[in-house]
Structure formats: C-alpha cells, structure tokens
C-alpha cells in the first residue's frame, strides 16, 4: 500500500541532524547521547515492511523522509495554539502545553499545580546533564532512536506518594507549523498509593499541514497506585503522528488506559507495558476512526514479568473509503509469571469494500499456570440490524451511525472520568457527521 501522503523535503539524514543540533538542549554527555542515537537511526533508516514489527506500516513508503524541526513558536503561533487547545473542550484540568515541540508556560497551568505535583521541562533536565531522560530500556527501534536524538522539549511530571489529585493532568501537544517535525519526550512518575488521571491530546492549529509528530512518553506507576490514562489524537488530516509509550507498573497497581485516533494521514501508537510488581491490573482500550486513505496502527506489547497480574485489551477500528487499520498485540508471559490472566480482543468494522484491516494478536507464554486468550474479527455492518432500523424510518446514514456508535461504545465506556468520556463520544460523533 503506497500512500505517500506526507511529502516532506528530501534531504540526507546527516544534514537533518546538523541543522537541528544548535537548537537541541544539552551539551557534553547529553550531546554525545544524542549523536549516538542519531547514528543508530541513520544506520537503520525509517522502518519498512521487511522489519516484522513494522510489516504493515512501511514508513519508507508512507513518510519517505523526516521533515526538519519546526521553528520555535512566536507570538502568532502561540495565539493559534491557544485557540486550538480551547477548541478541544477539555476543561477543569492542570494543562501543560507543548507548542511545536516547545513548552509554553503562558498556555499552561503551572500556578495552580496541586500539592504534591512537581513539573520540570525536558529542556531544563537536559541542561542539567541528565542523559537518562533520552534513553529507553523497554524497546529499541529507529523511531525511538530518532526521538532520543531530536527531542526538543517535553514535561517531566512527578506526583508524590499518598496523593489523590482532584483534577486530571493534561499534556496538550499543538502543532502550528507546516512541513515540519515536532519531536517531544515526556516522563511521568506516580508515587506509591497515589491516584492520578493523565490526559494526552494532539491537535493541529488552524493552517498547520503536512507536519510530523514524533512523541515519546514514559510513565512509572508506584505500588498501590492508580492511573486513569486517556489519549486523544486529532492531528491534521494530512499530518503524521508516530508515538511511543512505555508504562511500568509497580505492585498492586491499576492502569486503565484509553486511546482514540481520529486524525492524521499516517499514525502509529506503539505501547510497551511492563508488569514489574505482583497483583497489578491493566485495562487498555482503543478506538481508531479512519476514512479517506488514512493509515492507523496500534501496536502493543504487554509484558507479564511477574506472577498474579491481570491484563485486558479491547480495541475497535471503524474503516471507511480506502483506509487501513493495523492492530498488533503481543502478550508475553515470563517463566516465573504464574497465575497470569491475560486476554486480548480486537474487532474491525469495514464500511467499504476498499478498506483493509490487519489484526495480528500474539501470545508468548513461558509459564504453565496461566489463563490467556486472544481473538480478532473483521466484517461489515450487520445487514439485518441495518434493515431493522431502516424499517422503522431511520435514514441509512443515521442507522449506520447508531450501529457504529454501539460498536465503539464498549471501548469508550471504559473511560472512568465522565467529562473525558463525553469528549471522546463527541469526537466520535464528529467523525460520524463528517461521513455525510
């Protein structure tokens, strides 16, 4: 499938790094770490179909190249970003805003941080020589290396032990530049016996087009803690969004994660979730709403490294026109991870004969006392149900809309926060309305 939707300026990778170097925070060991990461990316190049993990998302065909870094935002860009964030309708949160890859304090809520919450920018940390902020332990691929080389900024959020936040923390990513790359990396550390809701949003400001988002977030959750995580991606229709997320769960931890993809011509969300403490529970759910020739990839690796943990994965994709959805889910059960309970289910709803859904669930089990399973389905709308609704006077599009809403509802209902759940429903409704 040769989409070639992002048409950035072709240039050698070495030139890309040379042009960016003066703008990148950190010197000494940090600069050396960046150079090593970029050399690794340049040697590998953009992932392609001959790499098993990227078999269905060939970035050499879809992106062709990496766009140069977006310029630092000026007053006009910040004004556009403010309007874009306001349009999201995500209220009553502690917002931390990144505009074109740079933290924007004037669009953030630093003055109203709750007790027990500390925020530092990635730029500040790298200026202090903290090279560990550019390193990733759970996985290695070209896009992770690219992020480590070119990350311009991000936020480092620490929530102390024994804290229950009354408002969600909202990391808002806004792109205002066109034909440019936005490269960010954030870290979130949640203390023991702490309760947090974390929202991530991605949006393009008015006029932003053909930009690329390269984001990475690393989240560490302490013992007896709970995280509600919601990710909403509504980038511009001709943009690209490549995001890596790594979660580490302590003992007796609960993580409930939901992701909604509704924008971008090309997107890939690759999540790595590791159980590092016994007695923890994971529920991860997602919805991809794709039309036109859009390509959306969700790739998850859930690593049961310790005994007595539970994981549930529920994903839904709705495809129209000539769109392409990918779900790759792998559950790994280590030899010592007895009493693991892991289940995964993905379903794709095809609204056109020209769509494509690739579902690849995998189990790698090295323990013998486990309860694990997976399933995958793909098909069209049930004609009998559609006839039933139309026979009661509903137009075809409205009848389809009701069935589609019911199809994605199981995943959306997993959002605990009512306000965030309503925003996800409204986003899905906008996609349905845009079908005409």
C-alpha positions in Angstrom: 0.0 0.0 0.0 1.9 3.0 -1.3 0.1 6.0 0.2 3.0 8.6 0.2 0.7 11.1 1.9 3.5 13.1 3.6 5.7 14.9 1.1 8.5 16.5 3.1 11.6 17.8 1.5 14.0 15.0 0.7 17.4 15.5 2.5 20.2 13.4 3.8 19.8 12.3 7.4 23.1 13.8 8.4 22.1 17.2 7.2 18.9 16.9 9.2 20.8 16.4 12.4 23.4 19.1 11.6 20.7 21.7 11.0 18.9 20.7 14.3 21.9 20.5 16.6 22.2 24.2 17.5 18.5 24.1 18.7 18.8 21.0 20.8 19.2 21.4 24.6 22.1 19.8 26.4 25.8 19.6 25.8 28.6 17.3 26.8 27.3 13.9 27.6 23.8 14.8 26.5 25.1 15.9 23.1 27.1 12.6 22.8 24.0 10.6 23.7 22.0 12.5 21.0 24.7 11.8 18.4 24.8 8.1 19.3 21.0 7.9 19.0 21.0 9.7 15.6 23.8 7.5 14.3 21.6 4.5 15.2 18.6 6.0 13.4 20.7 6.9 10.3 22.1 3.4 10.1 18.6 1.8 10.3 16.7 4.4 8.4 12.9 4.7 8.5 11.2 1.3 9.4 10.0 -0.7 6.4 7.9 -3.8 5.7 10.9 -6.2 6.0 11.0 -5.4 9.7 8.4 -7.7 11.3 7.2 -5.2 13.8 6.6 -2.7 11.1 5.4 -5.1 8.4 2.1 -3.3 8.0 3.3 0.2 8.5 6.1 0.9 6.0 7.3 4.4 6.9 9.7 4.5 3.9 6.7 4.4 1.7 4.3 6.4 3.9 6.6 9.2 5.1 9.6 8.9 2.7 11.7 11.1 4.9 11.8 13.0 8.2 10.8 16.7 8.0 13.1 19.3 9.5 12.4 20.5 13.0 9.6 23.1 13.4 10.8 26.6 14.4 10.3 27.8 17.9 6.8 29.2 18.3 6.5 33.0 18.3 3.5 35.2 19.4 1.3 34.4 16.4 1.9 30.6 16.7 1.1 30.8 20.4 -2.2 32.6 19.6 -3.2 29.9 17.1 -2.2 27.2 19.6 -4.4 28.8 22.3 -7.4 28.6 20.0 -6.7 25.0 19.1 -6.4 23.9 22.8 -9.6 25.8 23.6 -11.5 24.1 20.8 -10.7 20.7 22.4 -13.1 21.4 25.2 -11.0 19.6 27.8 -11.8 21.7 30.9 -11.0 21.6 34.6 -7.5 20.1 34.2 -4.0 21.1 35.0 -2.8 21.8 31.5 0.8 21.6 30.4 1.1 22.7 26.8 3.8 22.0 24.2 3.6 24.1 21.0 5.7 22.9 18.0 7.8 20.8 20.4 8.5 23.6 22.9 6.9 24.0 26.4 4.6 27.1 26.5 4.3 28.3 30.1 1.9 31.0 29.1 -0.6 28.3 27.9 0.0 26.1 30.9 -1.4 26.0 34.5 1.9 26.0 36.5 0.5 28.5 39.0 -2.3 26.1 40.0 -0.5 22.9 40.4 -1.9 20.7 43.2 0.1 20.0 46.3 2.5 17.1 45.7 2.9 17.7 42.0 6.2 19.0 40.5 6.9 19.8 36.9 10.2 20.3 35.1 10.7 20.7 31.4 12.8 18.3 29.5 14.9 21.2 28.3 15.8 22.1 31.9 16.7 18.5 32.7 18.9 18.1 29.7 20.6 21.4 30.6 21.5 19.8 33.9 23.1 16.9 32.0 20.5 14.2 32.8 21.2 11.9 29.9 18.9 9.2 31.2 15.9 11.3 30.0 16.9 10.4 26.4 17.2 6.7 27.0 14.6 3.9 26.7 15.0 0.5 28.3 12.0 -1.4 27.1 12.5 -1.4 23.4 14.8 -0.3 20.6 13.9 0.8 17.1 14.7 3.5 14.6 11.9 5.8 15.7 12.8 5.6 19.4 16.4 6.5 18.4 15.1 9.4 16.3 13.2 10.7 19.2 16.2 10.5 21.5 18.3 12.4 19.0 15.9 15.2 18.2 13.6 15.7 21.2 13.5 19.5 21.7 11.4 19.6 24.9 8.7 17.8 26.9 7.5 17.8 30.5 8.7 15.8 33.5 5.9 15.3 36.0 6.4 13.9 39.4 3.5 13.1 41.7 4.4 12.3 45.3 3.4 9.4 47.4 -0.1 9.3 49.1 -1.6 11.9 46.8 -5.0 11.9 45.2 -5.4 14.6 42.5 -8.7 16.3 42.1 -8.0 17.4 38.5 -6.5 15.5 35.6 -3.0 16.4 34.4 -3.4 17.3 30.7 -0.3 17.3 28.4 -1.5 19.1 25.3 0.5 18.9 22.1 -0.2 21.5 19.5 1.3 21.9 16.0 1.2 25.2 14.2 4.0 24.8 11.6 3.6 23.1 8.3 6.0 20.6 6.6 8.0 20.3 9.8 8.7 17.8 12.6 7.6 18.2 16.2 9.7 16.0 18.5 8.9 15.7 22.2 9.6 13.4 25.1 7.9 13.4 28.4 8.2 11.5 31.7 5.5 10.9 34.4 6.3 9.4 37.7 3.4 8.5 40.0 4.2 7.7 43.6 3.0 4.9 45.9 -0.6 5.0 47.0 -1.3 7.8 44.6 -4.4 8.4 42.3 -3.9 10.3 39.0 -5.8 10.9 35.8 -3.5 11.7 32.8 -4.8 13.1 29.5 -2.7 13.5 26.4 -4.1 15.4 23.4 -2.7 16.0 19.9 -4.1 18.7 17.7 -3.1 20.8 14.7 -3.8 24.6 14.8 -5.6 26.3 12.0 -3.4 26.3 8.9 -1.0 23.6 10.1 -0.5 20.9 7.4 1.8 18.0 6.4 3.6 18.2 9.7 5.1 15.2 11.6 4.7 14.4 15.3 7.4 12.2 16.9 6.5 11.8 20.5 7.5 9.6 23.4 6.2 9.3 26.9 7.5 7.1 29.8 5.3 6.5 32.8 6.3 4.9 36.0 3.5 3.9 38.5 4.3 3.2 42.1 3.0 0.4 44.4 -0.7 0.5 45.3 -1.2 3.4 42.9 -3.9 4.0 40.2 -3.7 5.8 36.9 -6.5 6.6 34.5 -5.0 7.5 31.1 -6.8 9.0 28.2 -5.1 9.8 24.8 -7.0 11.8 22.1 -5.3 12.2 18.8 -6.9 14.7 16.3 -3.9 15.9 14.3 -4.4 17.5 10.9 -5.8 15.2 8.2 -2.5 15.2 6.2 -0.2 15.0 9.2 1.7 12.1 10.7 1.9 11.0 14.3 4.4 8.4 15.5 4.2 7.9 19.3 6.0 5.5 21.6 4.7 5.0 25.2 6.3 2.9 27.9 4.4 2.1 31.2 6.0 0.4 34.2 3.5 -0.9 36.8 4.5 -1.5 40.4 2.8 -3.9 42.8 -0.9 -3.9 43.3 -1.2 -1.1 40.7 -4.2 -0.4 38.5 -3.8 1.2 35.0 -6.8 2.0 32.9 -5.8 3.3 29.5 -7.9 4.5 26.5 -6.8 5.9 23.2 -8.8 7.5 20.4 -7.3 8.1 16.9 -9.4 10.3 14.6 -6.9 12.4 12.7 -3.6 12.2 10.8 -3.0 10.6 7.4 -0.5 8.2 9.0 -0.4 7.3 12.7 1.3 4.6 14.8 0.9 4.3 18.6 3.3 1.7 20.0 2.9 0.9 23.6 5.1 -1.2 25.9 3.5 -2.1 29.2 5.6 -4.0 31.8 4.2 -5.6 35.0 7.1 -5.1 37.5 5.2 -5.9 40.6 2.7 -8.6 41.6 -1.0 -8.2 42.0 -1.5 -5.4 39.3 -4.3 -4.9 36.8 -4.3 -3.4 33.3 -7.2 -2.5 31.2 -6.3 -0.9 27.9 -8.8 0.1 25.3 -8.8 1.9 22.0 -10.8 3.1 19.0 -9.5 4.0 15.5 -11.9 6.0 13.3 -10.4 6.1 9.8 -11.6 7.4 6.5 -10.3 8.6 3.1 -6.8 6.9 2.6 -5.7 7.2 6.3 -3.5 4.6 7.9 -3.8 3.9 11.7 -1.6 1.5 13.5 -1.9 0.4 17.2 0.9 -1.9 18.3 1.0 -3.1 21.9 3.4 -5.3 23.9 2.2 -6.3 27.3 5.0 -8.0 29.4 3.9 -10.1 32.3 7.2 -10.3 34.0 5.9 -11.2 37.5 3.1 -13.5 38.8 -0.5 -12.8 39.7 -1.3 -10.0 37.3 -4.3 -9.4 35.0 -4.5 -7.7 31.6 -7.4 -6.9 29.3 -7.1 -5.3 25.9 -10.2 -4.3 23.9 -9.8 -2.5 20.5 -12.2 -1.3 17.9 -11.5 0.1 14.4 -14.0 1.6 12.1 -12.8 2.0 8.5 -14.4 3.8 5.6 -13.3 4.7 2.0 -9.8 3.3 1.4 -8.4 3.5 4.9 -6.1 0.9 6.5 -6.1 -0.2 10.2 -3.4 -2.2 11.9 -3.6 -3.8 15.3 -0.6 -5.8 16.6 -0.9 -7.1 20.1 1.6 -9.3 21.9 1.2 -10.7 25.4 4.4 -12.1 26.9 4.2 -14.3 30.0 7.6 -14.9 31.5 8.6 -18.2 33.1 8.1 -17.0 36.6 4.8 -15.2 35.9 2.5 -17.9 37.1 -1.2 -17.2 37.7 -1.2 -14.7 34.8 -4.6 -13.8 33.4 -4.3 -12.0 30.0 -6.9 -11.5 27.3 -7.0 -9.5 24.1 -9.8 -8.8 21.6 -9.8 -6.7 18.5 -12.6 -6.1 16.1 -12.7 -4.1 12.8 -15.9 -2.7 11.2 -15.5 -2.3 7.4 -17.8 0.3 5.8 -16.3 0.0 2.3 -15.0 -2.8 0.1 -11.8 -0.9 -0.4 -10.7 -0.8 3.3 -8.1 -3.1 4.8 -7.8 -4.3 8.4 -4.7 -6.2 9.6 -5.1 -7.8 13.0 -2.2 -9.7 14.5 -2.7 -10.9 18.1 0.1 -13.0 19.6 0.8 -14.9 22.8 4.3 -15.8 24.0 3.8 -18.0 27.1 6.7 -19.4 29.0 4.8 -20.3 32.2 2.4 -23.2 32.7 -0.2 -22.0 35.2 -1.9 -19.2 33.2 -5.2 -18.2 31.6 -4.6 -16.4 28.4 -6.5 -15.9 25.2 -7.0 -13.6 22.2 -9.4 -13.0 19.3 -9.8 -10.9 16.2 -12.6 -10.3 13.8 -13.3 -8.1 10.8 -16.5 -7.6 8.9 -19.2 -5.3 7.5 -22.2 -3.9 9.3 -24.9 -6.5 10.1 -27.4 -6.1 7.3 -30.3 -7.5 9.3 -29.7 -4.9 12.1 -29.4 -2.2 9.4 -32.7 -3.3 7.8 -34.4 -3.4 11.2 -33.5 0.3 11.9 -34.4 1.5 8.4 -37.7 -0.3 8.5 -38.5 2.0 11.5 -38.0 5.1 9.4 -34.3 5.9 10.0 -32.2 7.1 7.0 -29.4 4.8 6.1 -26.6 7.0 7.4 -28.3 7.6 10.7 -29.0 3.9 11.1 -25.3 3.2 10.3 -24.3 5.8 12.8 -26.2 4.2 15.6 -24.7 0.8 14.9 -21.2 2.3 14.7 -21.7 4.1 18.0 -22.7 0.9 19.6 -19.7 -0.9 18.1 -17.2 1.5 19.6 -19.2 2.1 22.8 -17.6 -0.8 24.7 -14.2 0.7 24.5 -15.3 4.3 25.1 -17.3 3.3 28.2 -14.0 2.2 29.8 -13.2 5.9 30.4 -13.9 6.5 34.1 -14.0 10.3 34.1 -17.4 11.3 32.8 -16.2 14.6 31.3 -13.5 12.9 29.3 -15.8 10.1 28.3 -18.2 12.8 26.9 -15.4 14.4 24.9 -14.5 11.0 23.4 -18.1 10.4 22.4 -18.3 13.9 20.9 -15.1 13.3 18.9 -16.6 10.0 17.5 -19.9 11.9 16.7 -17.9 14.5 14.7 -16.3 11.7 12.7 -19.7 10.2 12.0 -21.1 13.5 11.0 -18.2 14.2 8.6 -19.1 11.0 6.7 -22.1 12.9 5.3 
